[in-house]
Structures are given as C-alpha cells and as structure tokens.
Amino acid sequence: MSKNHYDYIIIGNGLAGLQLALAFNNDTHFINKRIALIDPSTKTSNDKTWSFWEQNVGQWDDIIYQKWSKATIFASNKTIDLNLHPYCYKTIRAIDFYTHCITILKQNENITFLNETVTSVVDGETVTINTNINKYTTNHVFDSRIAKDAMSRLNHYTTITQHFKGWIIKTNKDAFDPETITMMDYRLKDGNQTTFNYVLPFSKREALVEFTYFTEHTVEEHVYDSYIKKYIKDYLKIEDYQIIETEMGQIPMTNFPFEQSNTNNITKIGTAGGWVKGSTGYSFKLTEKKVAIIIANIKANQIPSKDLFKAKYKFYDKIFLKVLKDENYKGEWIFEKFYSKNSTQTMFRFLDEDSSFKEELQIMYSLFSWSFIKAFFKTL
C-alpha cells in the first residue's frame, strides 16, 4: 500500500477532529491503523474558549482553566440564582486543548500531522484527497469543512447565528465573584433583539466579559465593543481595567440537515456535521458523545455516522429556532422561563439530550404560549 494511503484521514484539527483523533489513539482496536490529520494551521494560538457543564470528574479536567458551581441569570425584571450541583460549569482555553491533544497524538507513530490545505475530496471505492502539496487516499475521511453548497442553502432552513465578541479584562481591585458565572444578563440590549452579556470570572480581578447575539444578521465589530464597554462601566461598575485578550466567534444555530452530506466513506464532523446544538450553540460535550458513537459504530462494522442524532431533540430545537426567527425579542422570555420554571439539573439533562419524556413535557409546559403553539404546527 502507498505511503500516502491512510486507514482514516481527519480534515481539520479543531474540536471535533482532535477529539476524534484522541479517541482513535486511546482505543486498542485502532492500534495498527494509520491515521492522518490535515490542517493548514499548527494550532499555536488561543483563538477561543469552550464552556460546558459536567458532573463529577471529566476526561478534560487536567486542562480545565476554571470551573464554577453557581450561576446567575439577570432578566429585565428578575434575578435567577442557580445552584448547579451536582454539575460544574467548566471552561477550557483552546490553546490548552490543542497543546494537550497534539502532545499526546504525536507520541503515536501511526498518527501523522500534515500542515496542508485540502483542495478537493473525491469519493469512490477509496477516498482521494488532494491538497495544495500532495495527494492522499483513505478508507474513510472525517471532514470538518462546511460544504459550499450547504452554506448557500442555509437560508432555506430556520437559521439563527450566535455571534459574539469577548474581552478578557484585568482590574486593579477585586471586582468579581470567582464562584459565580453570569450565564445571561439581559439588562443591556441592542434594540428589540435577543442579546445578552456573559461573564466568566477567572479570579477576583480577571474575567471574560462577552456580548452575544442570537440573531439572523451579524454586526460590525465596533458594535460589540461599545456594548461591552457600557456593560463594564454601568453594570459591573468597573472604571479601571486592562483588556488583555479578545475573542470573536460566529456559531450557526440551525435545523439544516448537515448529516445529509455523509456517505459510506465520508463523515462530516463538528459544525459541518451538525454537531452544534441548534438551540444553544453548545458543542463541546455533544462532540464527545458523537465521537463515542462513531468509535462504537466502526468497531461494530457499521457506517460511522449511524445513529448520530436523536430525532426528537432535533424537533425540539427546530421549534425553538422557529420562535426565535419569527419573534426574536422572545429570547429573554424563553430563557427566563427555562430556568425559573425548571430545575437547573433538568435543564442540563434536556440540553445534553439525556432527559426523560416526563422532563421534556415539563419543559414544554413551562414554555406554553401562542408563539410555541404556532411554531409547533409550522414545524410539523
């Protein structure tokens, strides 16, 4: 077999690609498999943070940057304090994740990193991958690139973009409660839209302060900056601080069927595979679950993409997105009802797609309104 042939090729060394590569590395079933990861980036910068909730000790605890046991939601007329126990809310810096994964993977002589740009993927009896430098073949490719035709068809589906900018600031005096995150603060808004502030305190003097939109359209960068600046001054009551780092992002929240791009030999992963939860934009723990399913499928001689999604949760997400698209101002009302009418533990199980049918009925009842009735029948 050619030296340019691999049993598996992963395109993209992001969250999904590296989690999948680690799962291959950690399972003795794949001990003799040749695996390549292709990405033009060497992943040496801290380009984002990932946050998620989790019970007990998790497999990423060695690289957790900070964790919290309490959260607060500020609605316009109500403050909701959440005790997250038995969960913790955890944050990982991208650079720590990249370094951790790549360090482990480079110890495996059967895993190869290729700093190249993929130009085409040709499906066939084996898959051919052309890059700007070389040509490779593989039995199966896991591709994290969103197909161009998918991007052009997003408008035909219910799609909201979660877009945001955050500043990591450092103060000269104690300014934050390091035990409590601000999950959502709706007191400062950009017009009649779903926008909120999000605060992750890393210490008494350092925090990520982020302004987030759940809207159809994005805004200019200076708009985020103006709202973050106003929030720090008027709501956090901080006058003197340094901006030590910034981050920006856009996450599609959509019912687009990305999974339809999967074939017997090609599996789309990450955002390109629809692994971002449509109703929240969270992806870290969902990625962990879907990677486990892929590994189990391969070991059972099944198509890797078999049973990656649960239809009922896609349906719930679609209803939620329909309400947000038709009546975007309702976002605050939805999340306020979510967390004031249901326990945090019930909500986390629901958003993790592990809830019981009884819990799902309870959550639906808490959101009972004409808006959701209309969205329900439109979705049907």
C-alpha positions as CSV (number, residue, x, y, z in Angstrom):
1,M,0.0,0.0,0.0
2,S,1.2,3.5,-0.8
3,K,2.8,5.5,1.9
4,N,0.2,8.2,1.1
5,H,-2.6,5.8,2.0
6,Y,-4.2,6.0,5.4
7,D,-6.9,4.0,7.1
8,Y,-8.5,7.2,8.3
9,I,-7.9,10.8,7.4
10,I,-9.3,13.7,9.6
11,I,-9.6,17.1,7.9
12,G,-9.4,19.8,10.4
13,N,-7.6,19.9,13.8
14,G,-10.3,21.7,15.7
15,L,-12.5,20.5,18.5
16,A,-14.1,17.6,16.6
17,G,-11.0,16.5,14.7
18,L,-8.7,16.4,17.7
19,Q,-11.3,14.7,20.0
20,L,-11.9,12.0,17.3
21,A,-8.1,11.5,16.9
22,L,-7.7,11.1,20.6
23,A,-10.4,8.5,20.7
24,F,-8.7,6.6,18.0
25,N,-5.4,6.9,19.9
26,N,-6.9,5.7,23.2
27,D,-8.6,2.6,21.8
28,T,-6.5,-0.5,21.3
29,H,-8.9,-1.6,18.4
30,F,-7.1,1.1,16.3
31,I,-3.5,0.4,17.5
32,N,-2.3,-0.6,14.0
33,K,-4.3,1.9,12.0
34,R,-2.6,4.6,10.1
35,I,-4.3,8.0,10.7
36,A,-3.5,11.4,9.2
37,L,-4.8,14.8,10.4
38,I,-4.7,17.6,7.7
39,D,-4.9,21.2,8.6
40,P,-3.0,24.3,7.4
41,S,-2.8,25.7,10.9
42,T,-0.3,24.4,13.6
43,K,-2.8,25.4,16.3
44,T,-0.4,27.5,18.4
45,S,-2.8,30.4,19.3
46,N,-5.6,30.8,21.8
47,D,-8.4,31.5,19.3
48,K,-11.4,30.7,21.5
49,T,-12.7,29.2,24.8
50,W,-15.1,26.3,25.2
51,S,-17.5,26.0,28.1
52,F,-19.8,23.2,29.2
53,W,-21.4,21.7,32.3
54,E,-20.5,18.3,33.6
55,Q,-20.9,16.1,36.7
56,N,-18.0,14.8,38.7
57,V,-14.5,14.3,37.2
58,G,-14.3,14.5,33.4
59,Q,-11.7,13.4,30.9
60,W,-10.6,17.0,30.3
61,D,-10.1,18.1,34.0
62,D,-6.4,18.2,33.6
63,I,-6.7,21.2,31.3
64,I,-9.7,22.9,32.8
65,Y,-8.9,26.6,33.1
66,Q,-11.6,27.4,35.6
67,K,-14.9,25.9,36.9
68,W,-17.8,27.2,38.8
69,S,-20.6,25.8,41.0
70,K,-23.1,28.7,40.8
71,A,-24.6,30.9,38.0
72,T,-26.9,33.9,37.8
73,I,-29.3,35.0,35.1
74,F,-30.4,38.6,35.0
75,A,-33.7,39.1,33.3
76,S,-35.0,42.7,32.8
77,N,-37.3,42.3,35.9
78,K,-35.9,39.3,37.7
79,T,-32.7,37.8,39.0
80,I,-32.4,34.0,38.9
81,D,-29.7,32.4,41.1
82,L,-28.7,28.9,40.1
83,N,-27.0,26.2,42.2
84,L,-25.5,23.9,39.6
85,H,-24.8,21.0,41.9
86,P,-24.1,18.1,41.1
87,Y,-22.9,19.9,37.9
88,C,-20.0,22.2,37.5
89,Y,-19.7,24.8,34.7
90,K,-16.2,24.3,33.2
91,T,-14.1,26.3,30.7
92,I,-11.2,25.2,28.6
93,R,-8.9,27.6,26.6
94,A,-8.4,26.4,23.0
95,I,-4.6,26.7,23.3
96,D,-4.6,24.3,26.2
97,F,-6.9,21.9,24.4
98,Y,-4.7,22.0,21.2
99,T,-1.5,21.5,23.1
100,H,-2.9,18.7,25.2
101,C,-4.2,16.7,22.2
102,I,-1.3,17.3,19.9
103,T,1.3,16.4,22.5
104,I,-0.4,13.0,23.1
105,L,-1.1,12.3,19.5
106,K,2.5,13.0,18.4
107,Q,3.7,10.1,20.6
108,N,1.8,7.7,18.3
109,E,4.0,6.8,15.3
110,N,0.9,5.7,13.4
111,I,-0.6,9.2,13.6
112,T,0.7,11.9,11.1
113,F,0.1,15.6,11.1
114,L,0.1,17.2,7.7
115,N,0.2,21.0,7.6
116,E,-1.5,21.4,4.2
117,T,-4.7,22.8,2.7
118,V,-7.3,20.4,1.3
119,T,-8.4,21.4,-2.2
120,S,-10.8,18.5,-3.0
121,V,-12.2,15.3,-1.7
122,V,-13.2,12.7,-4.3
123,D,-15.5,9.8,-3.1
124,G,-15.0,6.4,-4.6
125,E,-14.0,2.8,-3.7
126,T,-11.4,4.7,-1.6
127,V,-11.5,8.4,-1.0
128,T,-8.9,10.6,-2.7
129,I,-7.9,13.8,-1.0
130,N,-6.0,16.5,-2.9
131,T,-4.1,19.2,-1.1
132,N,-2.0,22.2,-2.2
133,I,1.1,19.9,-1.9
134,N,0.1,16.2,-2.3
135,K,-2.5,13.6,-3.0
136,Y,-3.7,11.0,-0.4
137,T,-6.1,8.1,-0.3
138,T,-8.0,6.7,2.6
139,N,-10.7,4.2,3.5
140,H,-12.7,6.8,5.3
141,V,-12.4,10.6,5.7
142,F,-13.8,12.7,8.6
143,D,-14.3,16.1,7.2
144,S,-14.9,19.2,9.3
145,R,-15.2,21.7,6.4
146,I,-18.7,23.0,5.7
147,A,-19.6,22.3,2.1
148,K,-20.0,25.3,-0.1
149,D,-23.4,24.2,-1.3
150,A,-24.5,23.8,2.4
151,M,-23.7,27.5,3.1
152,S,-25.6,28.6,0.0
153,R,-28.7,26.6,1.2
154,L,-28.7,27.7,4.8
155,N,-31.3,30.4,4.0
156,H,-33.8,27.8,3.1
157,Y,-33.8,26.5,6.7
158,T,-34.5,28.0,10.1
159,T,-31.2,29.6,11.0
160,I,-30.1,31.9,13.7
161,T,-26.5,33.0,14.1
162,Q,-24.9,33.1,17.6
163,H,-22.3,35.8,17.2
164,F,-20.2,37.5,19.9
165,K,-17.1,39.3,21.0
166,G,-15.5,39.0,24.4
167,W,-12.8,40.9,26.3
168,I,-10.7,39.3,29.0
169,I,-10.1,42.1,31.4
170,K,-7.9,42.6,34.4
171,T,-8.7,45.0,37.2
172,N,-6.6,46.7,39.8
173,K,-9.1,45.9,42.6
174,D,-11.3,42.9,43.4
175,A,-14.3,43.1,41.1
176,F,-15.7,39.6,40.5
177,D,-17.1,36.7,42.5
178,P,-14.9,33.8,41.3
179,E,-17.5,31.3,42.4
180,T,-20.4,32.5,40.1
181,I,-20.7,33.0,36.4
182,T,-23.2,35.4,34.8
183,M,-24.8,32.9,32.3
184,M,-27.0,35.6,30.7
185,D,-27.6,39.2,31.5
186,Y,-30.5,40.8,29.5
187,R,-30.4,44.2,31.2
188,L,-28.4,45.7,28.4
189,K,-29.7,45.0,24.9
190,D,-29.2,46.1,21.3
191,G,-32.8,47.1,20.4
192,N,-35.6,44.6,20.3
193,Q,-33.4,41.5,19.7
194,T,-32.1,38.6,21.7
195,T,-28.8,39.9,23.0
196,F,-27.2,39.4,26.4
197,N,-23.9,39.7,28.3
198,Y,-22.0,36.7,29.6
199,V,-19.3,36.9,32.3
200,L,-16.8,34.2,33.3
201,P,-14.8,35.3,36.3
202,F,-11.4,33.6,36.4
203,S,-10.4,35.3,39.6
204,K,-11.4,38.3,41.7
205,R,-9.6,40.5,39.3
206,E,-9.9,38.8,35.9
207,A,-12.9,37.8,33.8
208,L,-14.1,37.2,30.3
209,V,-16.9,39.7,29.5
210,E,-18.8,38.9,26.3
211,F,-21.7,40.5,24.4
212,T,-23.7,37.9,22.5
213,Y,-26.4,38.0,19.8
214,F,-28.9,35.3,18.8
215,T,-30.0,37.0,15.5
216,E,-30.2,36.4,11.8
217,H,-27.7,39.1,10.9
218,T,-24.3,40.0,12.3
219,V,-23.0,43.4,13.3
220,E,-19.8,45.4,12.8
221,E,-17.0,44.7,15.4
222,H,-17.2,48.2,17.0
223,V,-20.9,47.4,18.0
224,Y,-19.8,44.6,20.3
225,D,-17.1,46.8,21.7
226,S,-19.5,49.6,22.5
227,Y,-21.9,47.3,24.4
228,I,-19.1,45.5,26.3
229,K,-17.6,48.9,27.3
230,K,-21.0,50.2,28.5
231,Y,-21.7,46.9,30.4
232,I,-18.4,47.1,32.3
233,K,-19.0,50.7,33.3
234,D,-22.7,50.7,34.0
235,Y,-23.5,47.2,35.3
236,L,-20.2,45.8,36.6
237,K,-19.3,49.3,37.9
238,I,-15.7,49.0,36.8
239,E,-13.8,52.1,35.7
240,D,-10.1,51.0,35.7
241,Y,-9.2,47.9,33.8
242,Q,-6.9,46.4,31.1
243,I,-8.0,44.4,28.1
244,I,-5.5,41.5,28.0
245,E,-7.1,39.4,25.3
246,T,-10.1,39.4,22.9
247,E,-12.1,36.7,21.1
248,M,-14.8,36.7,18.4
249,G,-17.0,34.0,17.0
250,Q,-20.0,33.0,14.9
251,I,-21.9,29.8,15.5
252,P,-24.7,28.7,13.3
253,M,-27.9,27.6,15.2
254,T,-29.9,25.9,12.5
255,N,-32.0,22.9,11.6
256,F,-30.1,22.5,8.3
257,P,-29.5,18.7,7.7
258,F,-25.7,18.8,7.6
259,E,-25.8,15.0,8.1
260,Q,-27.2,14.5,4.6
261,S,-23.6,15.1,3.3
262,N,-22.5,11.9,5.0
263,T,-21.7,8.9,2.8
264,N,-20.4,5.4,3.4
265,N,-16.8,6.7,3.0
266,I,-17.2,10.4,4.2
267,T,-18.5,11.6,7.6
268,K,-18.9,15.3,8.2
269,I,-17.9,16.2,11.8
270,G,-18.1,19.2,14.0
271,T,-20.2,22.2,12.8
272,A,-20.1,20.7,9.3
273,G,-21.7,17.6,10.6
274,G,-24.5,19.4,12.5
275,W,-22.8,18.7,15.9
276,V,-23.6,22.2,17.3
277,K,-26.8,22.1,19.3
278,G,-29.3,24.2,17.3
279,S,-31.0,25.8,20.4
280,T,-27.9,26.8,22.3
281,G,-24.8,26.7,20.1
282,Y,-23.0,24.5,22.7
283,S,-20.8,21.8,21.1
284,F,-18.1,20.5,23.4
285,K,-19.9,17.7,25.3
286,L,-22.1,16.8,22.2
287,T,-18.8,16.3,20.3
288,E,-17.6,14.0,23.0
289,K,-20.8,11.9,22.7
290,K,-20.8,11.8,18.9
291,V,-17.1,10.7,18.8
292,A,-18.0,7.8,21.1
293,I,-20.8,6.8,18.8
294,I,-18.5,6.9,15.8
295,I,-15.9,4.7,17.5
296,A,-18.6,2.2,18.6
297,N,-20.0,2.1,15.0
298,I,-16.6,1.4,13.4
299,K,-15.9,-1.4,15.9
300,A,-19.3,-2.9,15.1
301,N,-18.6,-2.7,11.3
302,Q,-21.3,-0.1,10.9
303,I,-21.3,3.2,8.9
304,P,-19.6,5.7,11.3
305,S,-22.4,8.2,11.1
306,K,-25.1,5.7,12.1
307,D,-27.5,7.0,14.8
308,L,-25.6,10.2,15.5
309,F,-28.8,12.1,16.1
310,K,-32.0,11.8,18.1
311,A,-34.9,12.9,16.1
312,K,-37.0,14.3,19.0
313,Y,-34.2,16.7,20.1
314,K,-33.8,18.0,16.5
315,F,-37.6,18.6,16.6
316,Y,-37.4,20.5,19.9
317,D,-34.5,22.6,18.6
318,K,-36.5,23.4,15.4
319,I,-39.4,24.7,17.4
320,F,-37.1,26.9,19.5
321,L,-35.4,28.2,16.4
322,K,-38.7,29.0,14.7
323,V,-39.8,31.1,17.6
324,L,-36.5,33.0,17.7
325,K,-36.6,33.6,14.0
326,D,-40.2,34.8,13.9
327,E,-40.2,36.7,17.2
328,N,-36.6,37.3,18.0
329,Y,-37.3,39.6,21.0
330,K,-38.7,36.5,22.8
331,G,-35.3,35.1,23.6
332,E,-35.2,36.6,27.1
333,W,-38.7,35.3,27.9
334,I,-37.8,31.8,26.7
335,F,-34.6,31.5,28.8
336,E,-36.2,33.1,31.8
337,K,-39.0,30.5,31.7
338,F,-36.5,27.7,31.1
339,Y,-34.5,28.4,34.3
340,S,-37.2,29.8,36.6
341,K,-39.8,27.1,35.9
342,N,-37.4,24.1,35.8
343,S,-34.5,22.9,37.9
344,T,-31.1,23.6,36.6
345,Q,-30.4,19.8,36.6
346,T,-33.5,19.1,34.5
347,M,-32.5,21.8,32.0
348,F,-28.9,20.5,31.7
349,R,-30.2,16.9,31.1
350,F,-32.5,18.3,28.4
351,L,-29.8,20.3,26.7
352,D,-27.5,17.3,27.0
353,E,-30.2,15.3,25.2
354,D,-30.4,12.9,28.2
355,S,-33.8,13.9,29.6
356,S,-36.8,11.7,30.3
357,F,-40.1,12.2,28.4
358,K,-41.6,13.4,31.7
359,E,-39.0,16.1,32.0
360,E,-39.5,17.1,28.3
361,L,-43.2,17.5,28.9
362,Q,-42.5,19.7,32.0
363,I,-40.2,21.9,30.0
364,M,-42.6,22.2,27.1
365,Y,-45.4,23.1,29.6
366,S,-43.2,25.9,31.1
367,L,-42.9,27.4,27.6
368,F,-46.6,27.0,26.8
369,S,-47.6,30.1,24.8
370,W,-49.2,31.1,21.5
371,S,-45.8,31.6,20.0
372,F,-44.8,28.0,20.7
373,I,-48.1,26.6,19.6
374,K,-47.7,28.4,16.2
375,A,-44.1,27.2,15.9
376,F,-45.1,23.6,16.8
377,F,-47.6,23.4,14.0
378,K,-45.3,25.2,11.5
379,T,-42.6,22.7,12.3
380,L,-44.9,19.7,11.9
